[in-house]
Amino acid sequence: MNKEGFTLVELLAIIIILAVILVLIVPSITGVLKDTRETAYNKQITVIENAAKKWGTQNGDKLPDIGSKQIITIDFGTLKNEKFLTSDQIINPKTEKNLTGCVKIYYNNEYNQYEYKYTDNLSDCSNYNINNLKAGEV
């Protein structure tokens, strides 16, 4: 008898082997995707902070006084309007939604330099925004 095809046992064995391979591969692929998104997010934040630094070099009179504990924030709209950022929307690679934070700028007395730190805390953005002319302390 010459039968063509696979037996039920052979098909089940193949399905089990494929399931084991998927169980081993899917978590590692998920981890790689998460790491890639985290890396892209960090690069995006670096670009935003660098744009704020460029803004700071051209707007030194608006920066906090040296030695003070004053904080100001710069929002994306200001950076975009003044051509320091070119994208209409800044997307968070981790969530695929718009980033809505701002960059906090303050003088670090320990290192004798200005610090530019992205924050997604919207209350910080509204309390210390350069356009609202409010100031806060570190």
C-alpha positions in Angstrom: 0.0 0.0 0.0 1.5 3.2 -1.1 -0.3 6.0 0.8 0.5 9.6 0.2 0.1 12.3 3.0 0.8 12.5 6.7 -0.7 10.6 9.5 -2.5 12.3 12.3 0.4 11.6 14.7 2.9 13.3 12.3 0.7 16.4 12.0 0.4 16.7 15.7 4.1 16.3 16.1 4.7 19.1 13.7 2.2 21.4 15.4 3.8 20.7 18.8 7.3 21.5 17.4 6.0 24.8 15.9 4.2 25.7 19.1 7.5 25.2 21.1 9.4 27.3 18.6 6.8 30.1 18.9 6.9 29.9 22.7 10.7 30.4 22.6 10.8 33.1 19.9 7.8 35.4 20.7 9.1 36.6 24.1 12.5 37.5 22.7 11.0 39.4 19.8 8.7 41.3 22.2 11.7 42.2 24.3 13.6 43.4 21.3 10.7 45.6 20.2 10.4 47.1 23.6 14.1 47.8 23.7 13.9 49.4 20.3 11.0 51.6 21.3 12.9 52.7 24.5 16.0 53.5 22.4 13.9 55.5 20.0 12.2 57.4 22.8 15.5 58.3 24.4 16.8 59.6 21.1 13.6 61.6 20.6 14.0 63.2 24.1 17.7 64.0 23.3 16.6 65.8 20.1 14.1 67.8 22.0 16.5 68.7 24.8 19.2 69.7 22.2 16.6 71.9 20.5 15.9 73.6 23.8 19.7 74.1 24.3 19.9 75.8 20.9 17.0 78.0 21.9 18.8 78.8 25.2 22.0 79.9 23.4 20.0 82.3 21.3 17.7 83.5 24.1 20.2 83.9 27.0 18.3 86.9 28.3 15.3 84.6 29.0 17.3 82.0 30.9 17.3 81.8 34.7 19.9 83.9 36.4 23.2 82.1 37.1 23.2 80.9 40.7 19.4 81.2 41.1 17.0 78.4 41.8 14.6 79.6 39.1 13.1 77.2 36.7 11.6 78.0 33.3 10.0 75.6 30.8 10.0 75.7 27.0 7.1 73.9 25.2 7.2 72.3 21.8 5.1 75.0 20.3 7.7 77.6 21.2 10.5 75.4 19.8 8.6 74.8 16.6 7.5 78.4 16.1 11.1 79.6 16.5 12.3 76.8 14.1 14.2 74.8 16.6 12.0 71.8 15.9 10.6 71.1 12.5 8.0 68.4 13.1 4.3 69.3 13.5 3.8 66.3 15.8 6.3 64.7 18.1 5.3 61.1 18.6 6.2 59.0 21.6 7.6 55.8 20.1 6.5 53.8 23.2 2.9 54.8 23.0 2.4 56.0 19.4 0.7 59.1 20.8 1.9 62.8 20.8 4.4 63.8 23.3 2.9 66.6 25.4 5.6 67.6 27.8 8.1 70.4 27.9 11.8 71.0 28.7 12.6 72.4 32.1 15.6 74.8 32.2 17.5 75.7 35.4 21.0 76.6 36.4 22.9 73.8 38.2 25.1 75.4 40.8 27.1 72.2 41.4 28.2 71.9 37.7 28.0 75.6 36.9 25.9 75.1 33.9 22.3 75.2 32.6 20.4 71.9 32.7 17.8 71.0 30.1 15.5 68.1 31.1 12.4 66.9 29.4 9.4 66.4 31.6 5.9 65.1 30.7 4.5 66.5 33.9 2.0 69.0 32.4 1.7 71.0 35.7 5.4 71.8 35.5 4.9 72.9 31.9 2.1 75.3 32.8 3.6 76.6 36.1 7.0 77.6 34.8 6.4 78.3 31.1 8.6 81.0 29.6 5.5 82.4 27.7 3.6 82.8 31.0 6.5 84.6 32.6 6.2 82.5 35.8 9.1 81.2 37.8 9.6 78.4 40.2 12.4 76.9 42.3 14.3 73.7 41.9 
